[in-house]
Amino acid sequence: MNVKIKKGMINAIIFLFFVILTFSILLKDNNLAEMLEMMKQVDKKFILISILCMCCFVLSEGINIARTLKLLDCKIGFRSGIRYALVGFFFSSVTPGASGGDPMQLYYMKKDCLPLGHSALAILTEFSSFQFVTVMMGIIGFVMNHQFIEDSVGNIKYLLFLGVFINAVILLVVLLMIFSKKLIRKLLIVVCQILKKLHYKKIKRFQRKCLEQIKEYKTGANLLIKHPKVLCKIIGTTILQVILYHSIPYFIYLALRLEGASFFQFVTLQAVLYIAVSGIPLPGAVGVSEGGFLGIYKLLFPAELLSSSMLLSRGISFYLFVLISGISILGFMLKQNKREKCLVKDVGNYWKY
């Protein structure tokens, strides 16, 4: 069996295990039939708005990736940017610590014949923008809701501090990789030393190719620095993207015909929850996100609606789009295979004559 397929199957099994475990624990004290009946009575227009927010979340990432690639003279369409965003969402969701998203985006960009250095820069630019905005919003959310958080789930502040620290370190490393040529070279030296100890025979060839990519990568980074308007557009799009994503629990609140809490309170609380659970190395933060939701929103949702609100919110913001992105990727693969078969057939017909 292909190693990549085997690894993918293992990740899928781990992901499904945590999903089943999470919902078996969370729903054991709830009547599922009553919860489903409650959810049938929700205001459908706010459910639709929540789904549109998630669509815009994915579209925003696609726009940012496409925007950077176009700046680097890579001729890609808007649909390609959305495809890369869906690939990133799916593989980030089903792999521990979201480790599979970026490599799979690079893989699909490589299949589209995009330069590796430009592809990596586009992904890192989008990623660093997202990290910066989420960390800032998480800090603002904690400051603005400090007392509320203490009253609801006091100990989440330690998880938040850990999340902020981990994400801030990741952001710093990414920014250094984008703008520091020395750091990239030092990392390359370390990698080559490891390969040497592993008795890898083609170290010089590997080093030469990497240096070529670093040169291309640095050229792209310099181009970004010379176009601050593009960077501002990327950050602006990311701010809108994150706000829309964090607003989903608020629209679920309205869908359940509740009132009293503000849009701002929900968005900032969700920002705190997101940054707190993002440092947990579980596929899609499954289990932690659901438990965190029940803890942080227990003073806003009535007890009898809390589990239903969690199911609706996570169902739309995570599980639904894991399904949609997974189906989309399957469609991409089938289309790619069909195109390759047609190409082989055309070549075969050509050599007949």
LINQUI-V428794 format. One record per residue. N is the residue number from 1. RES is the residue in three letters. PSI is psi in whole degrees, -180 to 180 (999 if undefined). Layout:
# LINQUI-V428794
n: {N,N}
res: {RES,RES}
psi: {PSI,PSI}
This chain:
# LINQUI-V428794
n: {1,2,3,4,5,6,7,8,9,10,11,12,13,14,15,16,17,18,19,20,21,22,23,24,25,26,27,28,29,30,31,32,33,34,35,36,37,38,39,40,41,42,43,44,45,46,47,48,49,50,51,52,53,54,55,56,57,58,59,60,61,62,63,64,65,66,67,68,69,70,71,72,73,74,75,76,77,78,79,80,81,82,83,84,85,86,87,88,89,90,91,92,93,94,95,96,97,98,99,100,101,102,103,104,105,106,107,108,109,110,111,112,113,114,115,116,117,118,119,120,121,122,123,124,125,126,127,128,129,130,131,132,133,134,135,136,137,138,139,140,141,142,143,144,145,146,147,148,149,150,151,152,153,154,155,156,157,158,159,160,161,162,163,164,165,166,167,168,169,170,171,172,173,174,175,176,177,178,179,180,181,182,183,184,185,186,187,188,189,190,191,192,193,194,195,196,197,198,199,200,201,202,203,204,205,206,207,208,209,210,211,212,213,214,215,216,217,218,219,220,221,222,223,224,225,226,227,228,229,230,231,232,233,234,235,236,237,238,239,240,241,242,243,244,245,246,247,248,249,250,251,252,253,254,255,256,257,258,259,260,261,262,263,264,265,266,267,268,269,270,271,272,273,274,275,276,277,278,279,280,281,282,283,284,285,286,287,288,289,290,291,292,293,294,295,296,297,298,299,300,301,302,303,304,305,306,307,308,309,310,311,312,313,314,315,316,317,318,319,320,321,322,323,324,325,326,327,328,329,330,331,332,333,334,335,336,337,338,339,340,341,342,343,344,345,346,347,348,349,350,351,352,353}
res: {MET,ASN,VAL,LYS,ILE,LYS,LYS,GLY,MET,ILE,ASN,ALA,ILE,ILE,PHE,LEU,PHE,PHE,VAL,ILE,LEU,THR,PHE,SER,ILE,LEU,LEU,LYS,ASP,ASN,ASN,LEU,ALA,GLU,MET,LEU,GLU,MET,MET,LYS,GLN,VAL,ASP,LYS,LYS,PHE,ILE,LEU,ILE,SER,ILE,LEU,CYS,MET,CYS,CYS,PHE,VAL,LEU,SER,GLU,GLY,ILE,ASN,ILE,ALA,ARG,THR,LEU,LYS,LEU,LEU,ASP,CYS,LYS,ILE,GLY,PHE,ARG,SER,GLY,ILE,ARG,TYR,ALA,LEU,VAL,GLY,PHE,PHE,PHE,SER,SER,VAL,THR,PRO,GLY,ALA,SER,GLY,GLY,ASP,PRO,MET,GLN,LEU,TYR,TYR,MET,LYS,LYS,ASP,CYS,LEU,PRO,LEU,GLY,HIS,SER,ALA,LEU,ALA,ILE,LEU,THR,GLU,PHE,SER,SER,PHE,GLN,PHE,VAL,THR,VAL,MET,MET,GLY,ILE,ILE,GLY,PHE,VAL,MET,ASN,HIS,GLN,PHE,ILE,GLU,ASP,SER,VAL,GLY,ASN,ILE,LYS,TYR,LEU,LEU,PHE,LEU,GLY,VAL,PHE,ILE,ASN,ALA,VAL,ILE,LEU,LEU,VAL,VAL,LEU,LEU,MET,ILE,PHE,SER,LYS,LYS,LEU,ILE,ARG,LYS,LEU,LEU,ILE,VAL,VAL,CYS,GLN,ILE,LEU,LYS,LYS,LEU,HIS,TYR,LYS,LYS,ILE,LYS,ARG,PHE,GLN,ARG,LYS,CYS,LEU,GLU,GLN,ILE,LYS,GLU,TYR,LYS,THR,GLY,ALA,ASN,LEU,LEU,ILE,LYS,HIS,PRO,LYS,VAL,LEU,CYS,LYS,ILE,ILE,GLY,THR,THR,ILE,LEU,GLN,VAL,ILE,LEU,TYR,HIS,SER,ILE,PRO,TYR,PHE,ILE,TYR,LEU,ALA,LEU,ARG,LEU,GLU,GLY,ALA,SER,PHE,PHE,GLN,PHE,VAL,THR,LEU,GLN,ALA,VAL,LEU,TYR,ILE,ALA,VAL,SER,GLY,ILE,PRO,LEU,PRO,GLY,ALA,VAL,GLY,VAL,SER,GLU,GLY,GLY,PHE,LEU,GLY,ILE,TYR,LYS,LEU,LEU,PHE,PRO,ALA,GLU,LEU,LEU,SER,SER,SER,MET,LEU,LEU,SER,ARG,GLY,ILE,SER,PHE,TYR,LEU,PHE,VAL,LEU,ILE,SER,GLY,ILE,SER,ILE,LEU,GLY,PHE,MET,LEU,LYS,GLN,ASN,LYS,ARG,GLU,LYS,CYS,LEU,VAL,LYS,ASP,VAL,GLY,ASN,TYR,TRP,LYS,TYR}
psi: {137,136,-42,-41,-43,-44,-40,-40,-40,-45,-40,-41,-43,-45,-48,-36,-48,-35,-49,-45,-45,-51,-27,-34,-47,-30,1,-30,13,147,108,-37,-42,-39,-43,-36,-40,-42,-24,-22,5,160,110,-29,-32,-28,-43,-42,-40,-43,-39,-36,-41,-37,-44,-32,-49,-43,-39,-42,-42,-41,-44,-41,-47,-38,-45,-43,-38,-36,-33,15,29,120,93,154,172,-38,-34,-41,-42,-39,-45,-37,-43,-41,-46,-43,-47,-52,-25,-33,-33,5,146,133,23,33,-18,-13,-56,-47,-38,-33,-43,-39,-47,-34,-37,-40,-25,10,33,143,136,-42,-43,-40,-47,-40,-42,-43,-45,-35,-47,-42,-45,-36,-44,-43,-45,-49,-43,-39,-46,-44,-35,-43,-46,-43,-40,-42,-44,-27,25,-50,-40,-43,-40,-39,-32,-58,79,-42,-6,-18,-32,-37,-37,-46,-42,-45,-44,-44,-49,-47,-34,-40,-44,-44,-44,-44,-44,-45,-40,-38,-35,-43,-5,108,-35,-43,-44,-43,-40,-41,-38,-41,-44,-45,-43,-37,-39,-44,-36,-41,-27,6,35,129,-23,46,-43,-41,-43,-45,-42,-44,-39,-41,-36,-41,-37,-42,-45,-39,-46,-37,-43,-40,-41,-36,-39,-41,-34,-7,70,-27,-38,-42,-41,-40,-41,-47,-41,-43,-39,-40,-47,-42,-49,-40,-45,-41,-45,-12,-9,-45,-31,-43,-28,-39,-46,-37,-31,10,41,158,163,-41,155,160,-45,-42,-43,-45,-44,-36,-42,-34,-40,-47,-43,-48,-29,-39,-14,-19,-4,121,59,150,116,15,33,134,-54,-44,-44,-46,-40,-39,-48,-32,-48,-24,9,-19,-6,-36,140,148,-38,-13,-4,-48,-39,-41,-37,-44,-43,-46,-51,-31,-42,-47,-14,-68,-42,-42,-19,-42,-48,-47,-36,-45,-40,-44,-39,-41,-41,-44,-44,-40,-41,-44,-40,-42,-42,-38,-41,-39,-44,-42,-43,-41,-41,-43,-35,-44,-14,-32,999}
